[in-house]
Amino acid sequence: MGTDVLLTGRLLDFTADPFTAPWQDCCVIEEDGALLVKGGKIAARGPADTLRAAHPDVREISYGDALILPGFVDAHVHFPQTAMIASWGKRLIDWLNTYTFPEEMRFADPAYAAEIAARYLDLTTAHGTTSMVSFCTIHPASVDAFFTEAQARGQRVIAGKTCMDRNAPDGLRDTAQSAYDDSKALLEKWHGVDRISYAITPRFSPTSTPDQLSAMGALWAEHPDCLMQTHLSEQVDEVEWVKGLFPDARDYLDTYEAHGLLGANGLYGHSIHLEPREKDRLREVGAALVHCPTSNTFIGSGLFDMAGLKADGHRIGLATDTGGGSDFSMLRTMGAAYEVAQLRGTALHPAQLLWLATAGSASAIGMVDRIGTLAPGTEADVVVLDLASTPAIAQRSSRANDLWEAVFPTIMMGDDRAVRAVWIGGRPALG
């Protein structure tokens, strides 16, 4: 259980989606605010004076003019790619073959898997990320390593064994049957234990045969409360590859839909080059799309249509996509999302960016009742941001006329130096 404590400072939380209502109506801002944390959960949120008076015996930690937010939620990562992040010069398919697959083969060694799991969670905590949805490798030991490390830290995480039975090197392929068997055993071992959830994880259609996709669809049908995560329409040449591998499919999404892998608990990473039918079906079933802006620019994939897809009613989360993404930081990811939207003609408001990294991603993964928010009764995952963490940021934020103008320079220029403190499950994890 977490520590009973009163955290005070400037407080920001969201009560609604600022893409679907005026952002002014979607926020709770307390310039002198407080969170009461009890038993690992947020017991109360409000003015600092009110909560101090009501709970005089609770220890207070004052963060002054720093900004208290929900911990960041990263909706699509590959923790096994930690050590090869920022690898030069390749587009998706060559990048997988040159960098990703050789690195993932190392996860046959449980000790290496444990080392990278700990390193990844250390790095992301330093950047204020408290929950994430991760692909592992084909090796069950990679899943055990990630969940074991997260469990020791009391983190809410979602992950799954990545399934691939073709178009991958020897030593990095399973089969339709072994993918089903391994995934089922891991799901039964871990799903719902402490703050851990299992995600059924076919990597993407090019690396799974129709038989494997059907096996994953069958497992999802047996466990519909689980998330299912995969990739969709990341690059134009990938889309063409899928057309060649599945000549009878109506489009890329149909390669999943035909095998029982389309649903409201589905997470579809990237989703840049979507056909009209795909957009319609994803919206109809309530599936979630995950925007990975640093990855999309780093690997040259394209520009995600945030404004258009949100206007059409899609559920969207935000993600670093470690290690195709070039940073562990959700701050940098928000900054990249702003830049991508600018290239498409829309200036996202800081409220929209921060919502995407907190309640938006939590909503996309179906957990906003637990994380991504500071609402009373939810789990006490909190990040505290210093809005003057570097001289460059400080000189700009000092001229701010309101909170949004103060926080935007940190979104655009901030890094782990901006993260003053992190609380996970009501316990201090940093600062």
HELIX and SHEET records of a PDB file:
HELIX    1   1 TRP A   23  ASP A   25  5                                   3    
HELIX    2   2 ALA A   48  ALA A   54  1                                   7    
HELIX    3   3 PHE A   79  MET A   84  5                                   6    
HELIX    4   4 LEU A   92  TRP A   95  1                                   4    
HELIX    5   5 LEU A   96  THR A  100  3                                   5    
HELIX    6   6 PHE A  101  MET A  105  1                                   5    
HELIX    7   7 ARG A  106  ALA A  108  5                                   3    
HELIX    8   8 PRO A  110  ALA A  126  1                                  17    
HELIX    9   9 PRO A  140  ARG A  153  1                                  14    
HELIX   10  10 ALA A  176  TRP A  190  1                                  15    
HELIX   11  11 SER A  205  THR A  207  5                                   3    
HELIX   12  12 PRO A  210  GLU A  222  1                                  13    
HELIX   13  13 VAL A  236  LEU A  245  1                                  10    
HELIX   14  14 TYR A  252  GLU A  257  1                                   6    
HELIX   15  15 PRO A  276  VAL A  285  1                                  10    
HELIX   16  16 PRO A  293  PHE A  298  1                                   6    
HELIX   17  17 MET A  306  ALA A  311  1                                   6    
HELIX   18  18 MET A  330  LEU A  343  1                                  14    
HELIX   19  19 PRO A  350  TRP A  355  1                                   6    
HELIX   20  20 LEU A  356  GLY A  360  3                                   5    
HELIX   21  21 SER A  361  ALA A  364  1                                   4    
HELIX   22  22 PRO A  391  SER A  397  1                                   7    
HELIX   23  23 LEU A  403  MET A  413  1                                  11    
HELIX   24  24 ASP A  416  ALA A  418  5                                   3    
SHEET    1   A 7 LYS A  41  PRO A  47  0                                        
SHEET    2   A 7 CYS A  27  LYS A  38 -1                                        
SHEET    3   A 7 VAL A   5  PHE A  14 -1                                        
SHEET    4   A 7 GLU A  60  PRO A  70  1                                        
SHEET    5   A 7 VAL A 382  LEU A 385 -1                                        
SHEET    6   A 7 VAL A 419  ILE A 424 -1                                        
SHEET    7   A 7 ARG A 427  LEU A 430 -1                                        
SHEET    1   B 5 PHE A  72  HIS A  78  0                                        
SHEET    2   B 5 THR A 129  PHE A 135  1                                        
SHEET    3   B 5 VAL A 157  GLY A 160  1                                        
SHEET    4   B 5 ILE A 196  PRO A 202  1                                        
SHEET    5   B 5 THR A 162  CYS A 163  1                                        
SHEET    1   C 8 PHE A  72  HIS A  78  0                                        
SHEET    2   C 8 THR A 129  PHE A 135  1                                        
SHEET    3   C 8 VAL A 157  GLY A 160  1                                        
SHEET    4   C 8 ILE A 196  PRO A 202  1                                        
SHEET    5   C 8 LEU A 227  LEU A 232  1                                        
SHEET    6   C 8 GLY A 266  HIS A 270  1                                        
SHEET    7   C 8 ALA A 288  HIS A 291  1                                        
SHEET    8   C 8 ARG A 315  LEU A 318  1                                        
END                                                                             
